[in-house]
Amino acid sequence: MRKKILSVALCVAMAATALVGCGSKDDTSSDSDSSKGSSSDKSADASSGKVYFLNFKPEISDAYETLMKAFTEETGIEAKVVTAAANQYETTLKVEMAKSDAPTLFTVNGPVGYNTWKDYCADMSDTEFYDMLLDKDSVIAEGDGVYGIPLMQETYGLICNKKIFAKYFELDGIADTGCSSIEDINTFEKLKAVVEDMQAHKDDLEINGVFSEATVGSGEDWRMTNHLFCLPLYYEYKDRGISDAEELEFSYNEQYKNIFDLYINNATVPKADAGQGKVDDSMVEFAKGQAAIAQNGTWAWGQITGTDGNIIEEDDIYYMPIYIGAEGEEKQGLCTGTENFVCINSTASEEDQAASAEFLKWLYTSETGTKFVTENYGVAGFEGFDNSAAADANPLVKLAIEDAENPDTYTITWVTTTTPSQVWKDELGDNLKKYAEGSIEWDKLVSDATAKWASEKAAASEE
């Protein structure tokens, strides 16, 4: 690959705090917290322990249930999974950690999440799972300890139906957009021109809207508050030469507004209803050919193919970067990185920690586990794991790998791991909903976002 995308994405995020080192355990210099336990799977008896994984991804909850049953059948180790509702992971984790039967495995979303849960994160540097990791620079590390390991590498962008675009470009009387095919779209200006004209011809194209619905209701707004917001945040950080900020300038708020407006003004539903639907509804619309574009990631292929009435075939898919109008975006690629770092609960028994480490190793070495990863995660950086199998199983993964290997484009790294909290994202989502409904002006959204960012970052630094 043209660059270590995963490492780049994480290093950008992890430089945000002196407590979290980006690099192998031998590269860090601060002293490790000696009170933290080790989750070594080379000593304790894993067979007498149990695994309880708190799952971050509700879209694959059924697949996880099947996976845990298979793990127990194959190893004899008791295992279960509980899945948090969308945007409710932190709340659920707090509740579950307070129980006597707390999760033995959980995830954090980078340095912000680690700083919250560091007292519960065991050192995984002695586990076989860590030994298997190819890029030792991609972990959450402190001192000589390794406390979070990326489960996967994910990519997101604009998932497009090439057939609908081809049909549009063959219509008579379309506007002069400067584009004659979907491949010609490489800036926000071109995307806007094509999308608005496609919307004007939606009846000819037999679609309900160019974009599937944006879904900015509570618990369903993560694509807009996390993934879409990553674009303006990435470019702000790039301009400022920083990897985190105590104060958000929101210098690209107009670009954020413009792409969000393009979504809600050219969607399958009126913009006033943007807060009513669910992400699943959005993907159903795309799968059934009711929309030409859906913003989502490599994980969405299962949602598309699993939809009753799906008409999308592998060859129909085109993966377009999310253009917002930034300078030089003609060379922009897809958004790639991760916010899922798995941690082993240091307060769990040694046997449960060992069983949890055994599960993680099994996940990337057994036939059953690797099949799950291939179908539900996609690309993963572990020794022996076949990423080509993931590409064969998922066209979005195949296109993401091709994008990563393209020497002529740059990757948008996943910098939203530095946002202050889920509460901050929730407020942004609520204001996006109000803006779409027409009850607040955009300036209000911007002022609220910048003020809350500053107050939460200040509060965190005082802890």
RATAFEN-V764944 format. One record per residue. PSI is psi in degrees with one decimal (999 if undefined). OMEGA is omega in radians with two decimals (NA if undefined). BURIAL is 1 if it has 16 or more other C-alpha atoms within 10 Angstrom, else 0. Layout:
PSI | OMEGA | BURIAL
PSI | OMEGA | BURIAL
This chain:
152.2 | -2.97 | 0
-17.7 | 3.08 | 0
160.6 | 3.09 | 0
83.2 | -3.00 | 0
-45.9 | -3.09 | 1
-46.3 | -3.14 | 1
-42.9 | 3.12 | 1
-45.6 | -3.10 | 1
-42.4 | -3.07 | 1
-37.5 | 3.14 | 1
-38.7 | 3.09 | 1
-43.2 | -3.11 | 1
-41.7 | -2.98 | 1
-18.5 | 3.09 | 1
-5.5 | -3.08 | 1
-20.9 | -3.06 | 1
141.4 | 3.13 | 1
-17.2 | -3.10 | 0
-21.5 | -3.05 | 1
120.7 | 3.13 | 1
143.2 | 3.04 | 1
108.0 | -3.11 | 1
173.8 | 3.11 | 1
164.1 | -3.06 | 1
-19.9 | 3.11 | 1
-12.5 | -3.07 | 0
-14.2 | -3.07 | 0
156.4 | -3.01 | 1
-17.7 | -3.12 | 0
158.3 | -3.12 | 0
137.1 | 3.10 | 0
150.3 | 3.11 | 1
109.3 | -3.04 | 0
-11.6 | -3.13 | 0
-13.3 | -3.10 | 0
141.3 | 3.11 | 1
165.1 | 3.05 | 1
142.2 | -3.14 | 1
31.0 | -3.08 | 1
129.1 | 3.09 | 1
16.8 | -3.10 | 1
4.5 | -3.10 | 0
-59.4 | -3.09 | 0
156.3 | -3.10 | 1
104.0 | -3.11 | 0
-30.5 | -3.06 | 1
-21.3 | 3.14 | 0
2.5 | 3.11 | 0
-177.2 | 3.11 | 1
161.8 | -3.10 | 1
131.6 | 3.00 | 1
109.6 | -3.11 | 1
125.1 | 3.04 | 1
110.0 | -3.01 | 1
134.8 | -3.12 | 1
-18.4 | -2.94 | 1
95.5 | -3.11 | 1
-22.9 | -3.10 | 1
-15.3 | 3.11 | 1
29.2 | -3.10 | 1
-40.8 | -3.13 | 1
-41.2 | 3.13 | 0
-36.4 | 3.11 | 0
-38.6 | 3.11 | 1
-45.2 | 3.12 | 0
-40.5 | -3.13 | 0
-46.5 | -3.09 | 1
-37.3 | 3.10 | 1
-40.4 | 3.13 | 1
-39.9 | 3.12 | 0
-43.4 | 3.13 | 1
-42.8 | 3.14 | 1
-38.2 | -3.05 | 0
-28.3 | -3.04 | 0
-19.9 | -3.07 | 0
1.8 | -3.13 | 0
127.0 | 3.13 | 1
132.6 | -3.10 | 1
143.5 | 3.06 | 1
162.0 | 3.08 | 1
140.6 | 2.99 | 1
134.2 | -3.09 | 1
125.3 | 3.09 | 1
148.0 | 3.07 | 1
159.3 | -3.14 | 1
132.2 | 3.12 | 1
13.3 | -3.12 | 1
17.0 | -3.04 | 0
-48.0 | -3.11 | 1
-43.5 | 3.13 | 1
-45.2 | 3.14 | 0
-41.0 | -3.14 | 1
-41.9 | 3.12 | 1
-42.2 | 3.14 | 0
-46.5 | -3.06 | 0
-35.7 | -3.14 | 0
-21.9 | 3.14 | 1
-8.1 | -3.11 | 0
157.7 | 3.10 | 0
-32.5 | 3.09 | 0
70.3 | -3.05 | 0
161.9 | 3.09 | 1
139.5 | 3.03 | 1
-19.9 | 3.08 | 1
134.0 | 3.08 | 1
173.8 | 3.14 | 1
151.9 | 3.00 | 1
157.5 | -3.02 | 1
41.1 | 3.12 | 1
-158.5 | -3.03 | 1
-35.2 | 3.13 | 1
-47.2 | 3.12 | 1
-39.4 | 3.13 | 1
-44.1 | -3.14 | 1
-29.8 | 3.09 | 1
-39.7 | -2.97 | 0
15.1 | -3.03 | 1
-29.2 | 3.14 | 1
-12.3 | -3.13 | 0
4.5 | -3.06 | 1
114.9 | 3.12 | 1
154.5 | 3.08 | 1
120.1 | -3.11 | 1
12.6 | -3.04 | 1
-21.0 | -3.14 | 1
7.6 | -3.11 | 1
152.9 | 3.04 | 1
-30.6 | 3.11 | 1
-44.8 | 3.09 | 1
-38.4 | 3.12 | 1
-33.4 | -3.11 | 0
-19.9 | -3.06 | 1
126.8 | -3.09 | 1
-41.8 | -3.08 | 0
94.9 | -3.10 | 1
-8.8 | 3.08 | 1
-2.6 | -3.00 | 1
10.2 | -3.03 | 1
166.9 | 2.89 | 1
112.7 | -3.05 | 1
149.6 | 3.04 | 1
122.4 | -3.05 | 1
-129.6 | 3.11 | 1
2.0 | -3.06 | 1
154.4 | 3.06 | 1
115.8 | -2.96 | 1
-9.5 | 3.08 | 1
133.1 | -3.12 | 1
131.8 | -3.11 | 1
130.9 | 3.12 | 1
-27.5 | -3.01 | 1
171.3 | 2.95 | 1
128.3 | -3.07 | 1
152.6 | -3.13 | 1
140.0 | 3.06 | 1
163.2 | -3.13 | 1
-150.2 | 3.12 | 1
110.2 | 3.10 | 1
119.1 | -3.01 | 1
147.2 | 3.04 | 1
105.3 | -3.07 | 1
-31.9 | -3.11 | 1
-40.3 | -3.14 | 1
-41.6 | 3.11 | 1
-42.5 | 3.13 | 1
-40.0 | 3.12 | 0
-40.5 | 3.12 | 0
-47.5 | -3.07 | 1
-13.3 | 3.09 | 1
-6.7 | -3.13 | 0
150.4 | 3.00 | 0
146.0 | 3.01 | 0
18.9 | 3.09 | 0
160.7 | -3.08 | 0
157.3 | 3.06 | 0
94.3 | -3.09 | 0
-6.5 | -3.05 | 1
5.5 | -3.13 | 0
139.2 | 3.08 | 1
-2.0 | 3.08 | 0
166.5 | -3.13 | 0
-30.5 | -3.12 | 1
-17.9 | -3.13 | 0
-13.4 | -3.09 | 0
112.9 | 3.14 | 1
16.7 | 3.05 | 1
163.4 | 3.07 | 1
-39.5 | -3.13 | 1
-44.1 | 3.13 | 0
-41.3 | 3.12 | 1
-45.6 | -3.13 | 1
-44.8 | -3.11 | 1
-44.2 | -3.13 | 1
-45.6 | -3.10 | 1
-46.5 | -3.10 | 1
-34.8 | 3.10 | 1
-35.4 | 3.05 | 1
-40.9 | 3.12 | 1
-38.1 | 3.10 | 1
-24.1 | -3.14 | 1
24.7 | -3.05 | 1
-33.1 | 3.12 | 1
-39.6 | 3.09 | 0
-32.8 | -3.11 | 0
-6.9 | 3.13 | 1
46.0 | 3.06 | 0
162.4 | 3.10 | 1
-17.5 | 3.13 | 1
160.2 | -3.14 | 1
-47.6 | 3.12 | 1
141.3 | 2.93 | 1
163.4 | -2.99 | 1
146.6 | -3.01 | 1
-27.4 | 3.11 | 1
80.7 | 3.10 | 1
28.0 | 3.02 | 1
165.8 | -3.13 | 1
128.7 | -3.14 | 1
-10.3 | -3.10 | 1
8.0 | -2.98 | 1
7.6 | -3.00 | 1
-27.3 | 3.11 | 1
-30.3 | -3.10 | 1
-35.9 | -3.07 | 1
-20.4 | -3.14 | 1
-64.2 | -3.03 | 1
-48.1 | 3.14 | 1
-39.4 | 3.14 | 1
-22.6 | 3.12 | 1
-34.3 | -3.09 | 1
-56.1 | 3.11 | 1
-33.4 | 3.13 | 1
-41.1 | 3.12 | 1
-47.9 | -3.08 | 1
-32.8 | 3.06 | 1
-48.0 | 3.11 | 1
-41.5 | -3.14 | 1
-46.2 | 3.14 | 0
-38.8 | -3.09 | 0
-9.7 | -3.13 | 0
37.9 | -3.07 | 0
170.4 | 3.10 | 0
-3.6 | 3.07 | 1
166.9 | -3.13 | 1
135.0 | 3.02 | 1
-28.4 | 3.09 | 1
132.0 | 3.11 | 0
120.1 | 3.08 | 1
-26.7 | -3.08 | 1
44.0 | -3.07 | 1
-17.7 | 3.10 | 0
28.5 | -3.12 | 1
-31.5 | 3.12 | 1
-38.4 | 3.09 | 1
-39.4 | 3.08 | 1
-44.4 | 3.11 | 1
-43.1 | -3.07 | 1
-41.7 | 3.14 | 0
-36.5 | 3.09 | 1
-42.0 | 3.07 | 1
-41.4 | -3.14 | 0
-40.6 | 3.10 | 1
-56.8 | -2.95 | 1
-21.2 | 3.12 | 1
-9.3 | -3.10 | 1
42.6 | -3.05 | 1
177.7 | 3.14 | 1
-16.5 | -3.14 | 1
156.2 | 3.07 | 1
149.7 | -3.07 | 0
-27.5 | 3.11 | 1
-17.9 | 3.14 | 1
12.8 | -3.08 | 1
-22.9 | -3.12 | 1
7.5 | -3.03 | 1
-34.9 | -3.01 | 1
179.3 | 3.11 | 1
160.8 | 3.11 | 1
-38.4 | 3.10 | 1
-39.1 | 3.10 | 1
-41.4 | -3.14 | 0
-43.1 | -3.12 | 1
-31.0 | 3.05 | 1
-43.0 | 3.11 | 1
-42.9 | 3.13 | 1
-45.0 | -3.09 | 1
-33.8 | -3.12 | 1
2.2 | 3.11 | 1
18.0 | 3.12 | 1
-13.6 | 3.11 | 1
152.5 | -3.11 | 1
-20.5 | -3.06 | 1
140.0 | 2.98 | 1
126.2 | 3.05 | 1
120.2 | 3.10 | 1
-175.9 | -3.02 | 1
-176.0 | -3.09 | 1
-27.3 | -3.14 | 1
-12.5 | -3.02 | 1
-9.2 | -3.09 | 1
-38.9 | 3.10 | 1
-36.1 | 3.08 | 0
-38.7 | -3.13 | 1
-53.1 | -3.08 | 1
-22.5 | -3.13 | 1
-0.5 | -3.14 | 0
129.4 | 3.02 | 1
128.3 | -3.12 | 0
9.6 | 3.12 | 0
133.6 | 3.10 | 1
2.5 | -3.06 | 0
128.9 | 3.03 | 1
164.1 | -3.07 | 0
-41.0 | -3.09 | 0
-9.3 | 3.14 | 0
-13.9 | -2.96 | 0
133.4 | 2.98 | 1
132.7 | -3.09 | 1
110.8 | -3.07 | 1
137.7 | 3.01 | 1
156.5 | 3.09 | 1
104.7 | -3.13 | 1
134.4 | -3.13 | 1
-3.6 | -3.14 | 1
22.5 | 3.11 | 1
150.0 | 3.13 | 0
133.2 | 3.11 | 0
10.0 | -3.07 | 0
-6.8 | 3.05 | 1
-25.4 | -3.14 | 1
11.8 | -3.08 | 0
140.1 | 3.03 | 1
-161.6 | -3.13 | 1
171.7 | 3.12 | 1
121.7 | -3.04 | 1
139.2 | 3.12 | 1
-148.9 | 3.07 | 1
157.2 | 2.96 | 1
11.9 | -3.11 | 1
101.7 | 3.07 | 1
119.2 | -3.10 | 1
141.1 | 3.14 | 1
148.2 | 3.04 | 1
132.4 | -3.06 | 1
114.6 | -3.11 | 1
-15.8 | 3.12 | 1
-6.7 | 3.08 | 1
161.6 | 3.12 | 1
159.6 | 3.12 | 1
-37.2 | 3.14 | 1
-41.6 | 3.12 | 1
-36.3 | 3.07 | 1
-42.3 | 3.13 | 1
-40.5 | 3.11 | 1
-38.5 | 3.13 | 1
-40.4 | 3.08 | 1
-36.3 | 3.10 | 1
-40.0 | 3.10 | 1
-44.7 | -3.12 | 1
-41.1 | 3.08 | 1
-45.4 | 3.14 | 1
-36.6 | -3.08 | 1
-34.2 | -3.07 | 1
8.1 | 3.13 | 1
-31.6 | -3.11 | 1
157.6 | 3.11 | 0
-42.2 | -3.14 | 0
-46.3 | -3.11 | 0
-47.1 | -3.11 | 1
-30.8 | 3.06 | 1
-41.9 | 3.08 | 1
-47.9 | -3.14 | 1
-44.7 | -3.13 | 1
-43.0 | -3.05 | 1
-25.6 | -2.99 | 1
-26.3 | 3.13 | 1
-51.0 | -3.08 | 1
-119.3 | -3.05 | 1
132.2 | 3.11 | 1
141.8 | -3.02 | 1
64.6 | -3.14 | 1
143.6 | -3.12 | 1
128.6 | 3.11 | 0
-13.5 | -3.14 | 0
131.2 | -3.05 | 1
98.6 | 3.13 | 1
-22.1 | 3.11 | 1
-30.1 | 3.09 | 0
-37.6 | 3.09 | 1
-39.6 | 3.12 | 1
-36.9 | 3.12 | 1
-31.5 | -3.08 | 0
-20.3 | -2.99 | 1
111.0 | -3.13 | 1
-26.3 | 3.09 | 1
-38.2 | 3.06 | 1
-43.3 | 3.12 | 1
-45.7 | 3.13 | 1
-34.2 | 3.11 | 1
-40.7 | 3.11 | 1
-41.1 | 3.10 | 1
-40.3 | 3.10 | 0
-42.1 | -3.13 | 1
-29.9 | -3.11 | 1
-3.7 | -3.12 | 0
115.2 | -3.09 | 0
-8.9 | -3.06 | 0
-0.1 | -3.13 | 0
160.9 | 3.08 | 1
154.3 | -3.09 | 1
139.6 | 2.96 | 1
112.3 | -3.10 | 1
157.8 | -2.97 | 1
83.4 | -3.03 | 1
-2.8 | -3.12 | 1
-1.3 | 2.99 | 1
-10.7 | 3.13 | 1
-1.9 | 3.10 | 1
148.5 | -2.97 | 1
-40.6 | -3.05 | 1
170.6 | 3.02 | 1
-31.0 | 3.09 | 1
-41.1 | 3.10 | 0
-44.5 | 3.13 | 1
-39.3 | -3.14 | 1
-41.2 | 3.13 | 1
-39.0 | 3.07 | 1
-43.8 | 3.13 | 1
-41.6 | 3.12 | 1
-39.3 | 3.12 | 1
-32.3 | 3.04 | 1
-41.5 | 3.10 | 1
-47.4 | 3.14 | 1
-38.0 | 3.11 | 1
-44.3 | 3.13 | 1
-35.9 | 3.14 | 1
-13.5 | 3.11 | 0
15.5 | -3.08 | 0
-12.3 | 3.01 | 0
158.6 | 3.06 | 0
158.6 | -3.13 | 0
-36.1 | 3.14 | 1
-34.7 | 3.10 | 0
-43.4 | 3.11 | 0
-44.0 | -3.11 | 1
-46.4 | -3.11 | 1
-38.9 | 3.10 | 0
-42.8 | -3.09 | 0
-44.2 | -3.11 | 1
-39.4 | -3.13 | 0
-44.3 | -3.11 | 0
-35.2 | 3.08 | 1
-50.3 | -3.10 | 1
-43.5 | -3.09 | 1
-38.8 | -3.14 | 0
-38.4 | 3.10 | 1
-39.5 | 3.12 | 1
-43.4 | 3.14 | 0
-39.0 | -3.13 | 0
-36.5 | -3.11 | 0
-19.1 | 3.14 | 0
-12.2 | -3.09 | 0
999 | NA | 0
